[in-house]
Amino acid sequence: MPATNSPWRDFFMTWPANVPRAGIVVSTLNEQTPFKNFWIRGETLLLERNVPDALGGRFIVIGFDVINSFKFTSPLNAATIADAGFEERPKG
């Protein structure tokens, strides 16, 4: 699998240490996957679900190329947001 310049890979690789490794990944097909932990291998993300899906699946492997958005489920503060690489836009 060729390497890509995925912003999602960078996002998960630089996950802030003080934020639980949990959240909700939304795919390009608008499927929402809540998870409580994750691992990275190349261009894929292994998610450990909070609860098994309807068929009993506890883990899911998803390509970074099909991630559309991400939802934090933990409260964030300004320092954590900055640690995650986000910048506040200057006012004015």
Backbone hydrogen bonds, N-H to C=O, Kabsch-Sander energy under -0.5 kcal/mol:
donor,donor_aa,acceptor,acceptor_aa,energy
6,S,4,T,-1.2
10,D,6,S,-1.8
11,F,7,P,-2.3
12,F,8,W,-2.3
13,M,9,R,-2.6
14,T,10,D,-1.8
15,W,12,F,-1.2
19,V,16,P,-1.6
22,A,20,P,-2.5
23,G,35,F,-1.7
24,I,71,K,-2.2
25,V,33,T,-2.2
26,V,69,S,-2.8
27,S,25,V,-0.5
27,S,31,E,-2.4
28,T,66,V,-2.1
30,N,27,S,-2.1
33,T,25,V,-2.8
33,T,31,E,-0.5
35,F,23,G,-2.7
36,K,48,E,-3.1
37,N,48,E,-0.8
39,W,46,L,-2.0
41,R,44,T,-2.2
44,T,41,R,-2.1
45,L,62,I,-3.0
46,L,39,W,-2.8
47,L,45,L,-0.6
47,L,60,I,-3.1
48,E,37,N,-2.6
49,R,47,L,-0.7
49,R,58,R,-2.9
50,N,34,P,-0.7
53,D,57,G,-2.1
56,G,53,D,-2.1
60,I,47,L,-2.1
62,I,45,L,-2.6
62,I,60,I,-0.5
64,F,43,E,-2.2
66,V,63,G,-1.8
67,I,64,F,-1.3
68,N,26,V,-3.0
68,N,66,V,-0.5
69,S,26,V,-1.9
71,K,24,I,-2.8
73,T,22,A,-0.5
81,I,77,N,-2.4
82,A,78,A,-2.2
83,D,79,A,-2.4
84,A,80,T,-1.6
85,G,82,A,-1.8
86,F,81,I,-1.9
